[in-house]
Amino acid sequence: MEIYKENQLKIYNSLTKSKELFKPVTEGRVGMYVCGPTVYSNVHLGNVRTFMSFDMVFRYLLHLGYKVRYVRNITDAGHLENDADEGEDRISKKARLEEIEPMEVVQRYTVDFHETLAEYNFLPPSIEPTATGHIVEQIEMIKEIMNKGLAYEVNGSVYFDVLAYNKAGNNYGILSGRKIEDAIHNTRTLDGQSDKKNPQDFALWKKADDRHIMRWPSPWSDGFPGWHLECSVMSTKYLGEQFDIHGGGMDLKFPHHECEIAQSHTCSGNAPVNYWMHANMLLLNGQKMAKSTGNYVLPKEIISGDNTVLSKAFAPSVVRFFNMQAHYRSILDFASDALEASEKGYYKLMEAVNSLENIAAAKTSTFDIASWRQQCYDAMNDDFNTPVLIAHLFEAVKLINQLKEQKASLNTGDLDLLKNTINAFVFDVLGLTNETKQDTSDKIDGVVELLIKLRKEARDNKDWALSDQIRDELLALGIQLKDGRDGTTFSIN
């Protein structure tokens, strides 16, 4: 169903720094490219937030009825340790440290990436190309850039000539807003830095030194492609010289996306992307996540509870719901108390959705479902504003509770519209799964039942102090014990 014809979707374009009406290159079809992970370690939480944001975008575009080709790459070579095109390839470094083949590193962490995203209910992309699978195309793009006079070779390495690009009437800095004199990747003295005509220039091909394991033959040297090149090659190969949406984290805007524009524009003469989208960063307990400080948690550790950062384990859909409560362009602080609050909201939403099946239709409606439904679309059409959408979903939760108490009524048509709309936005668009408290708290229930048993033994032994201690400490954790004639029950507040 082509709902997009009824809806005016607006997207914040990082290129123009404004919200723009979305008009795809080809009516009814959307081409979207998102920069994927460099697979040299476990995918981190900040990356998952970015990919989750674009999974939501993908889902909403599909919901609107667009035929979407979503391309998300795997960087399995050519990503150096810093943006100065110097240092060691991160995958090769990991392989050297662990004394394994680079492709073992790639395989291990690609599998981890896919497993993690599956646990958080991601839709797979339409195409997931790899950098190593497109070496030939990258070499051909370098040749084309050199033929246009905007790249040069020095000692087996090839660099993009940023100053020449700008002198030809282009604008390196068009996305980030940086001026050419400020666009210096790194001013430190590094090996190979003197090979460049200007410090702004970036590598298209690097000659491999003796240490470098991953290398390919080229007209210039045995080496490997620059980091920025792969995305220009793969995005245009699968989506065309000009496509609709390019997404990634805010940290990729410069230099990565800036370099992509320069490379692609040089080859085609076109601005390669119509709408640039950037997801904002994720904090952990108010601070930047970093392994060096211990202020980090892996996505799988959130589910298992095997971490020292959060107070307990959280279901994947709770984490997803927490992420959706913030706009994708907003900084989000990942903290245990905030997750606990989201958990309560998530289960309240699931309880309401599940109870809809037991609500009977009335002859008349006391609530304007059509207007409420449009408000949900208005929120998502305003640059995918999931926090406002969720606020409208909780208006529906309030209505559902009123319907259960027979303080409101809906006729058959409105009740069906409510069911269809809330299910579409909760599950299809936000990507939540229908989990109940019981599904995620069996272990907690078992522990509480054991403590109830130990408390009973303490009371039978007239150890009132231990009995009271168990009751009071459980209460402090939000678990209330209730003694009755048939034994002790509990509730979690």
Backbone torsions as a table, in degrees:
resi	resn	phi	psi	omega
1	MET	NA	128.1	-175.2
2	GLU	-88.6	73.5	-179.7
3	ILE	-67.1	-23.3	-176.7
4	TYR	-59.8	-23.8	179.7
5	LYS	-68.3	-23.0	-179.5
6	GLU	-95.0	-9.2	-171.3
7	ASN	-121.2	138.6	-179.9
8	GLN	-102.1	88.6	-179.2
9	LEU	-76.5	129.9	174.9
10	LYS	-116.7	136.8	-178.2
11	ILE	-122.5	135.3	173.8
12	TYR	-74.2	118.8	-177.6
13	ASN	-98.0	114.8	-179.9
14	SER	-61.7	-23.9	-179.1
15	LEU	-69.6	-42.9	-178.4
16	THR	-100.6	-8.1	-178.8
17	LYS	57.3	41.8	178.5
18	SER	-154.6	160.2	175.4
19	LYS	-80.7	133.4	-177.9
20	GLU	-128.7	145.9	175.4
21	LEU	-63.3	130.3	-176.5
22	PHE	-80.2	119.6	175.6
23	LYS	-129.4	105.0	-177.8
24	PRO	-67.0	157.5	179.3
25	VAL	-58.3	-43.8	178.0
26	THR	-118.2	124.1	-176.4
27	GLU	-56.8	131.7	176.8
28	GLY	85.3	-6.2	-178.8
29	ARG	-126.7	145.2	178.9
30	VAL	-130.5	131.4	171.1
31	GLY	-106.3	122.9	-177.7
32	MET	-132.2	130.4	177.7
33	TYR	-119.9	133.4	177.4
34	VAL	-129.4	132.2	178.7
35	CYS	-66.3	122.7	-177.6
36	GLY	-89.0	-168.4	-173.9
37	PRO	-83.3	155.8	165.5
38	THR	-91.8	115.2	-166.2
39	VAL	-90.0	72.0	175.9
40	TYR	-120.6	-1.8	177.9
41	SER	-159.5	174.2	177.1
42	ASN	-59.6	139.2	179.0
43	VAL	-61.9	132.1	-176.0
44	HIS	-94.5	168.1	-171.3
45	LEU	-63.1	-36.9	178.8
46	GLY	-62.8	-41.3	175.7
47	ASN	-62.6	-42.1	-179.5
48	VAL	-61.2	-38.2	177.9
49	ARG	-62.0	-44.6	179.1
50	THR	-60.7	-49.4	-178.8
51	PHE	-64.8	-33.1	178.3
52	MET	-67.3	-38.0	177.8
53	SER	-61.2	-43.6	-177.9
54	PHE	-79.9	-21.6	169.4
55	ASP	-64.5	-40.6	176.3
56	MET	-63.8	-42.7	177.6
57	VAL	-61.0	-47.0	178.0
58	PHE	-56.3	-47.5	-178.3
59	ARG	-62.8	-42.1	-177.3
60	TYR	-69.3	-39.8	177.9
61	LEU	-62.2	-40.6	175.9
62	LEU	-63.6	-42.3	179.4
63	HIS	-60.6	-37.0	179.3
64	LEU	-71.0	-11.1	176.8
65	GLY	101.1	6.8	176.5
66	TYR	-73.5	147.2	168.6
67	LYS	-88.3	110.3	-170.8
68	VAL	-108.3	130.2	167.7
69	ARG	-105.3	108.4	-176.1
70	TYR	-105.8	115.8	-179.2
71	VAL	-110.7	123.8	176.5
72	ARG	-133.1	118.9	-171.0
73	ASN	-85.3	166.8	169.5
74	ILE	-116.7	119.8	176.8
75	THR	-87.9	105.1	-177.5
76	ASP	-116.4	15.5	174.8
77	ALA	-172.3	156.1	168.7
78	GLY	85.0	7.8	-180.0
79	HIS	-102.5	107.8	-175.8
80	LEU	-83.5	175.9	-172.0
81	GLU	-74.2	-19.6	176.9
82	ASN	-146.0	169.0	-174.4
83	ASP	-81.7	8.4	176.3
84	ALA	-90.9	11.8	-179.6
85	ASP	63.2	28.1	-179.3
86	GLU	-127.8	174.6	179.7
87	GLY	93.6	-162.5	-176.2
88	GLU	-107.1	144.7	174.7
89	ASP	-59.7	130.0	-172.9
90	ARG	-62.7	-36.5	179.6
91	ILE	-69.8	-44.4	178.1
92	SER	-61.6	-39.5	179.6
93	LYS	-62.4	-44.8	179.2
94	LYS	-62.5	-42.3	179.4
95	ALA	-62.5	-41.9	-179.9
96	ARG	-64.8	-43.2	-178.9
97	LEU	-65.8	-37.0	-177.4
98	GLU	-95.2	-1.7	178.7
99	GLU	57.1	48.7	176.0
100	ILE	-133.1	171.1	178.3
101	GLU	-72.3	144.9	177.2
102	PRO	-53.9	-38.1	-178.2
103	MET	-72.1	-17.8	170.4
104	GLU	-69.5	-40.2	175.7
105	VAL	-61.1	-48.4	-179.8
106	VAL	-57.9	-47.2	-177.8
107	GLN	-63.4	-46.4	-177.0
108	ARG	-58.1	-47.8	-173.2
109	TYR	-86.3	-19.1	170.3
110	THR	-69.3	-42.8	176.6
111	VAL	-61.0	-44.6	178.0
112	ASP	-59.7	-42.1	179.3
113	PHE	-60.0	-48.4	-179.1
114	HIS	-65.6	-40.3	179.1
115	GLU	-63.8	-43.1	-179.1
116	THR	-62.7	-47.2	-178.9
117	LEU	-66.3	-33.1	177.0
118	ALA	-66.1	-39.4	179.3
119	GLU	-63.2	-31.1	179.9
120	TYR	-95.5	16.7	170.8
121	ASN	63.2	44.5	174.9
122	PHE	-81.9	145.1	167.2
123	LEU	-79.3	138.4	176.6
124	PRO	-69.3	150.0	176.8
125	PRO	-69.4	165.9	177.8
126	SER	-67.5	-40.2	179.7
127	ILE	-138.5	137.9	177.9
128	GLU	-128.8	78.4	-176.6
129	PRO	-77.7	158.4	178.5
130	THR	-113.7	153.6	179.0
131	ALA	-63.7	-43.1	-177.9
132	THR	-67.9	-22.3	178.4
133	GLY	-80.9	-1.3	-176.5
134	HIS	-133.8	33.9	178.5
135	ILE	-64.2	-43.4	-178.5
136	VAL	-59.4	-45.8	-179.5
137	GLU	-64.8	-34.5	179.3
138	GLN	-68.2	-40.4	177.0
139	ILE	-62.3	-40.3	-179.7
140	GLU	-65.7	-37.5	178.1
141	MET	-66.7	-38.6	177.3
142	ILE	-60.7	-44.2	177.9
143	LYS	-57.7	-42.6	-178.2
144	GLU	-64.9	-42.3	179.0
145	ILE	-64.4	-39.3	178.1
146	MET	-66.2	-39.0	178.1
147	ASN	-63.9	-28.2	177.8
148	LYS	-81.5	-2.6	177.7
149	GLY	80.2	19.1	-176.2
150	LEU	-115.2	17.9	173.9
151	ALA	-147.7	154.7	-178.1
152	TYR	-141.8	154.2	-178.8
153	GLU	-108.0	134.4	176.3
154	VAL	-138.5	120.7	175.8
155	ASN	52.6	37.3	176.9
156	GLY	89.2	-6.9	176.0
157	SER	-106.4	151.0	-179.5
158	VAL	-120.0	133.2	-178.5
159	TYR	-123.1	145.0	173.7
160	PHE	-78.8	132.3	-176.8
161	ASP	-91.7	95.9	-174.7
162	VAL	-65.7	-43.2	-178.9
163	LEU	-64.9	-39.4	177.5
164	ALA	-65.7	-36.5	177.2
165	TYR	-60.2	-45.3	179.9
166	ASN	-71.6	-35.4	178.4
167	LYS	-65.3	-24.5	178.5
168	ALA	-80.3	7.3	176.7
169	GLY	96.2	11.2	179.2
170	ASN	-97.5	179.0	-175.3
171	ASN	-135.9	88.9	172.4
172	TYR	-75.5	110.8	-171.7
173	GLY	126.1	1.6	-175.9
174	ILE	-63.7	-31.7	-178.8
175	LEU	-87.2	-47.6	-174.6
176	SER	-83.7	-18.3	-177.6
177	GLY	80.7	7.4	-179.7
178	ARG	-80.5	143.2	174.6
179	LYS	-83.6	152.3	-174.2
180	ILE	-56.5	-36.6	-177.6
181	GLU	-72.1	-19.0	178.9
182	ASP	-96.4	-10.7	-173.1
183	ALA	-86.0	57.8	-179.9
184	ILE	-102.7	120.2	-175.8
185	HIS	-63.4	-45.9	-176.8
186	ASN	-161.7	129.6	-175.1
187	THR	-101.6	1.6	178.2
188	ARG	-71.0	157.1	174.7
189	THR	-77.9	117.3	-177.7
190	LEU	-130.4	158.5	176.6
191	ASP	-58.8	129.3	178.3
192	GLY	86.7	-10.6	-178.0
193	GLN	-60.8	-36.1	-177.9
194	SER	-71.9	-14.1	177.6
195	ASP	-66.5	-27.4	-176.5
196	LYS	-77.0	144.9	171.9
197	LYS	-66.9	-39.6	-178.5
198	ASN	-139.3	147.7	-179.5
199	PRO	-63.9	-20.4	178.9
200	GLN	-71.9	-22.9	-176.0
201	ASP	-64.8	149.5	-178.4
202	PHE	-128.1	156.1	-172.8
203	ALA	-76.5	134.3	168.4
204	LEU	-100.3	-32.0	177.1
205	TRP	-147.2	137.0	179.9
206	LYS	-118.9	130.6	173.5
207	LYS	-68.8	132.3	-177.9
208	ALA	-80.6	134.8	174.0
209	ASP	-83.5	-178.3	-174.8
210	ASP	-62.4	-28.2	-177.3
211	ARG	-76.3	-22.9	-166.8
212	HIS	-77.2	117.8	-174.9
213	ILE	-78.3	-44.6	-175.1
214	MET	-87.1	112.8	-176.7
215	ARG	-151.1	152.7	-179.6
216	TRP	-137.0	150.5	176.7
217	PRO	-73.5	145.3	176.9
218	SER	-148.7	170.7	176.8
219	PRO	-62.0	-15.8	-173.1
220	TRP	-105.9	-34.7	-178.9
221	SER	-179.0	168.4	164.9
222	ASP	-77.3	118.4	-175.3
223	GLY	-164.9	-147.6	-174.8
224	PHE	-153.2	154.8	-176.7
225	PRO	-75.1	155.5	173.2
226	GLY	-67.8	156.8	-175.4
227	TRP	-59.4	-42.6	-171.3
228	HIS	-71.0	-24.4	-170.3
229	LEU	-66.5	-39.8	-172.7
230	GLU	-58.3	-38.5	-176.3
231	CYS	-71.8	-35.9	175.0
232	SER	-62.3	-43.0	-178.1
233	VAL	-65.9	-50.7	-172.7
234	MET	-74.4	-35.8	179.7
235	SER	-65.4	-45.8	-178.0
236	THR	-74.7	-29.9	178.4
237	LYS	-63.5	-43.6	-173.2
238	TYR	-97.3	-15.7	-177.1
239	LEU	-121.7	-9.2	179.5
240	GLY	100.0	169.7	-176.9
241	GLU	-67.7	-21.5	176.0
242	GLN	-139.2	120.0	-178.4
243	PHE	-131.8	179.7	-164.9
244	ASP	-81.9	-59.3	-169.5
245	ILE	-127.4	133.6	170.5
246	HIS	-124.4	124.9	-177.5
247	GLY	-121.7	165.3	176.6
248	GLY	171.6	-179.1	177.5
249	GLY	-74.0	156.9	-179.7
250	MET	-58.2	-30.0	-177.9
251	ASP	-70.7	-13.3	-179.3
252	LEU	-90.8	-8.2	-176.8
253	LYS	-56.0	-45.2	174.7
254	PHE	-134.5	130.5	7.1
255	PRO	-93.9	-11.5	-166.0
256	HIS	-57.8	-55.1	-176.7
257	HIS	-70.8	-33.1	176.6
258	GLU	-60.4	-42.6	179.8
259	CYS	-69.3	-37.1	176.6
260	GLU	-57.2	-46.2	-179.2
261	ILE	-59.9	-45.9	-178.1
262	ALA	-61.9	-44.2	-179.2
263	GLN	-64.2	-50.8	-175.2
264	SER	-67.9	-40.9	-179.7
265	HIS	-64.7	-37.2	178.3
266	THR	-60.5	-41.0	-175.5
267	CYS	-77.4	-39.5	-173.3
268	SER	-102.3	-23.6	-173.6
269	GLY	81.9	-0.2	-179.6
270	ASN	-110.5	153.7	166.0
271	ALA	-68.3	119.0	-169.2
272	PRO	-69.1	-27.9	-171.5
273	VAL	-128.7	136.4	178.9
274	ASN	-85.5	-35.4	-177.7
275	TYR	-132.4	112.9	175.0
276	TRP	-93.9	125.7	-179.1
277	MET	-120.8	136.4	-178.9
278	HIS	-132.6	125.3	176.7
279	ALA	-86.4	145.4	-175.7
280	ASN	-85.4	175.2	-171.5
281	MET	-81.3	164.8	179.9
282	LEU	-117.3	129.5	174.4
283	LEU	-100.6	160.9	174.1
284	LEU	-125.5	114.6	-176.6
285	ASN	53.2	41.6	174.3
286	GLY	81.7	-0.3	-177.6
287	GLN	-126.8	157.2	177.9
288	LYS	-62.5	137.1	177.6
289	MET	-72.3	133.9	179.1
290	ALA	-157.4	132.7	177.9
291	LYS	-66.8	-30.6	-176.9
292	SER	-63.9	-30.3	-179.6
293	THR	-99.4	-6.6	-176.9
294	GLY	81.1	2.3	-179.1
295	ASN	-90.5	70.1	178.4
296	TYR	-156.6	159.1	175.0
297	VAL	-148.6	137.1	179.7
298	LEU	-82.4	150.0	-178.4
299	PRO	-54.7	-39.2	179.6
300	LYS	-69.4	-30.2	179.8
301	GLU	-70.4	-25.0	176.5
302	ILE	-66.9	-40.7	-178.4
303	ILE	-71.2	-41.2	-177.0
304	SER	-79.6	-23.8	-174.9
305	GLY	81.7	3.8	-177.5
306	ASP	-85.6	71.0	178.5
307	ASN	-156.2	165.4	-178.8
308	THR	-107.8	9.5	-173.9
309	VAL	-100.0	-38.7	-177.3
310	LEU	-105.2	156.8	-174.0
311	SER	-75.4	-20.3	-174.2
312	LYS	-164.0	178.0	174.8
313	ALA	-82.2	151.0	177.9
314	PHE	-130.8	141.7	177.7
315	ALA	-66.1	147.8	179.9
316	PRO	-54.2	-39.8	-178.7
317	SER	-69.8	-27.0	174.8
318	VAL	-66.4	-43.6	178.7
319	VAL	-64.3	-41.8	179.1
320	ARG	-64.3	-43.2	178.4
321	PHE	-61.5	-41.5	177.4
322	PHE	-58.6	-45.5	178.9
323	ASN	-62.4	-40.1	-177.7
324	MET	-71.9	-15.9	178.2
325	GLN	-76.0	-8.0	175.2
326	ALA	-116.1	146.1	176.9
327	HIS	-68.6	143.9	-175.0
328	TYR	-60.8	-23.2	179.3
329	ARG	-91.3	3.3	-179.9
330	SER	-98.8	147.4	171.6
331	ILE	-68.1	136.7	-178.0
332	LEU	-121.1	129.7	179.2
333	ASP	-99.3	114.1	-177.8
334	PHE	-87.5	106.8	-177.2
335	ALA	-138.2	153.6	-173.4
336	SER	-62.2	-44.3	-178.2
337	ASP	-66.0	-35.3	178.1
338	ALA	-68.2	-37.9	177.1
339	LEU	-66.1	-39.0	178.7
340	GLU	-63.8	-38.5	176.9
341	ALA	-65.9	-41.1	177.9
342	SER	-64.5	-36.8	179.3
343	GLU	-59.6	-43.9	178.4
344	LYS	-62.7	-43.2	179.3
345	GLY	-64.6	-40.6	-179.8
346	TYR	-61.5	-48.2	-178.0
347	TYR	-68.6	-31.4	175.1
348	LYS	-64.5	-40.2	178.2
349	LEU	-66.0	-45.0	179.9
350	MET	-63.3	-39.9	179.3
351	GLU	-61.3	-41.2	179.6
352	ALA	-67.2	-44.8	-179.8
353	VAL	-60.7	-43.5	-178.3
354	ASN	-68.2	-32.2	-177.8
355	SER	-75.9	-12.8	179.8
356	LEU	-59.6	-32.3	-177.3
357	GLU	-65.0	-21.5	-176.9
358	ASN	-99.6	6.3	-179.0
359	ILE	-95.5	129.3	-178.5
360	ALA	-91.7	147.2	177.9
361	ALA	-73.8	151.2	176.4
362	ALA	-112.0	-179.2	179.6
363	LYS	-78.5	-30.1	-176.4
364	THR	-128.2	161.4	178.2
365	SER	-112.4	137.2	177.2
366	THR	-106.9	7.9	-178.0
367	PHE	-139.3	138.2	-178.3
368	ASP	-85.7	90.6	-176.9
369	ILE	-67.5	-37.5	-178.6
370	ALA	-60.5	-42.1	179.0
371	SER	-66.9	-41.3	178.6
372	TRP	-62.6	-43.0	179.0
373	ARG	-59.7	-43.6	-179.6
374	GLN	-64.4	-35.0	177.4
375	GLN	-62.7	-36.1	177.4
376	CYS	-63.8	-44.8	178.2
377	TYR	-66.6	-38.5	179.6
378	ASP	-60.1	-38.8	179.3
379	ALA	-64.1	-48.5	-178.5
380	MET	-70.0	-30.9	178.5
381	ASN	-73.6	-13.8	176.9
382	ASP	-93.0	70.5	177.8
383	ASP	57.7	43.0	174.0
384	PHE	56.0	54.3	-174.3
385	ASN	-83.2	81.6	-177.7
386	THR	-65.0	-33.7	177.9
387	PRO	-60.9	-40.8	178.6
388	VAL	-69.4	-39.0	175.7
389	LEU	-57.4	-46.6	-178.5
390	ILE	-63.1	-36.2	176.0
391	ALA	-60.5	-41.4	177.9
392	HIS	-68.5	-34.8	177.2
393	LEU	-63.5	-34.1	178.9
394	PHE	-77.7	-19.2	168.3
395	GLU	-65.0	-38.2	177.2
396	ALA	-68.0	-36.6	176.5
397	VAL	-59.6	-44.8	177.6
398	LYS	-60.5	-42.4	178.4
399	LEU	-63.6	-43.6	-179.5
400	ILE	-60.2	-41.5	177.2
401	ASN	-63.9	-36.9	176.0
402	GLN	-67.4	-37.1	176.9
403	LEU	-64.1	-40.5	179.2
404	LYS	-63.6	-35.8	-179.5
405	GLU	-89.2	4.0	179.7
406	GLN	59.4	33.4	175.0
407	LYS	-97.7	-1.9	176.0
408	ALA	-149.4	165.5	-179.1
409	SER	-147.3	153.0	176.1
410	LEU	-135.8	138.3	174.8
411	ASN	-75.6	176.1	-173.5
412	THR	-58.4	-46.5	-178.7
413	GLY	-62.9	-44.1	-179.2
414	ASP	-69.4	-36.9	179.3
415	LEU	-65.4	-41.6	176.8
416	ASP	-64.5	-40.0	179.7
417	LEU	-64.7	-39.1	176.9
418	LEU	-62.7	-47.9	-179.4
419	LYS	-60.2	-49.3	-177.0
420	ASN	-63.7	-40.8	-176.8
421	THR	-70.0	-47.2	-176.1
422	ILE	-68.0	-36.4	177.2
423	ASN	-66.6	-39.4	-179.4
424	ALA	-64.1	-45.7	-176.5
425	PHE	-76.0	-38.3	-178.0
426	VAL	-70.3	-47.2	-172.3
427	PHE	-97.8	-46.0	-176.4
428	ASP	-76.5	-42.0	-174.1
429	VAL	-89.0	-54.5	-179.3
430	LEU	-75.8	-20.3	176.5
431	GLY	76.0	22.4	177.4
432	LEU	-76.7	156.2	172.1
433	THR	-111.5	157.1	-173.2
434	ASN	-89.3	87.2	178.2
435	GLU	-108.3	141.9	176.7
436	THR	-103.1	167.6	178.5
437	LYS	-58.0	-37.9	-178.2
438	GLN	-62.0	-37.5	-177.6
439	ASP	-62.4	-31.5	-172.4
440	THR	-110.4	1.0	-174.3
441	SER	-128.2	21.3	178.7
442	ASP	-59.1	-41.5	-179.0
443	LYS	-65.6	-40.9	179.2
444	ILE	-63.2	-44.5	179.3
445	ASP	-58.7	-42.2	-179.6
446	GLY	-63.3	-40.5	179.5
447	VAL	-65.6	-43.5	179.8
448	VAL	-63.8	-41.5	178.8
449	GLU	-62.0	-38.4	176.9
450	LEU	-63.5	-41.6	179.5
451	LEU	-67.1	-35.3	176.1
452	ILE	-63.2	-41.0	178.3
453	LYS	-63.8	-44.4	178.4
454	LEU	-64.6	-35.3	178.4
455	ARG	-66.8	-39.4	178.6
456	LYS	-63.5	-42.1	177.8
457	GLU	-62.0	-38.7	178.6
458	ALA	-64.2	-41.1	179.9
459	ARG	-68.3	-40.0	178.2
460	ASP	-61.7	-31.6	178.2
461	ASN	-90.2	8.5	-179.5
462	LYS	58.4	30.7	175.2
463	ASP	-91.7	74.7	-173.6
464	TRP	-64.4	-32.2	-178.5
465	ALA	-63.4	-45.1	179.1
466	LEU	-67.9	-39.2	178.3
467	SER	-59.5	-47.0	-179.8
468	ASP	-67.5	-35.7	-179.6
469	GLN	-63.6	-44.8	178.8
470	ILE	-60.8	-46.4	-179.6
471	ARG	-62.2	-46.0	-174.9
472	ASP	-70.5	-38.6	-178.6
473	GLU	-72.3	-33.7	174.1
474	LEU	-66.0	-39.1	178.8
475	LEU	-63.3	-38.5	178.4
476	ALA	-63.7	-25.3	177.8
477	LEU	-89.2	2.5	179.0
478	GLY	89.8	15.6	179.6
479	ILE	-114.1	113.7	-174.9
480	GLN	-101.8	126.3	176.7
481	LEU	-90.7	142.2	179.9
482	LYS	-129.3	112.6	-179.7
483	ASP	-86.4	131.6	178.7
484	GLY	-140.4	-179.2	-177.8
485	ARG	-63.0	-29.6	-177.3
486	ASP	-95.6	11.0	179.5
487	GLY	119.5	-164.7	-176.6
488	THR	-108.1	131.2	174.2
489	THR	-115.9	173.2	179.1
490	PHE	-144.4	157.8	173.6
491	SER	-135.4	147.6	178.4
492	ILE	-104.5	120.1	-177.4
493	ASN	-85.8	NA	NA
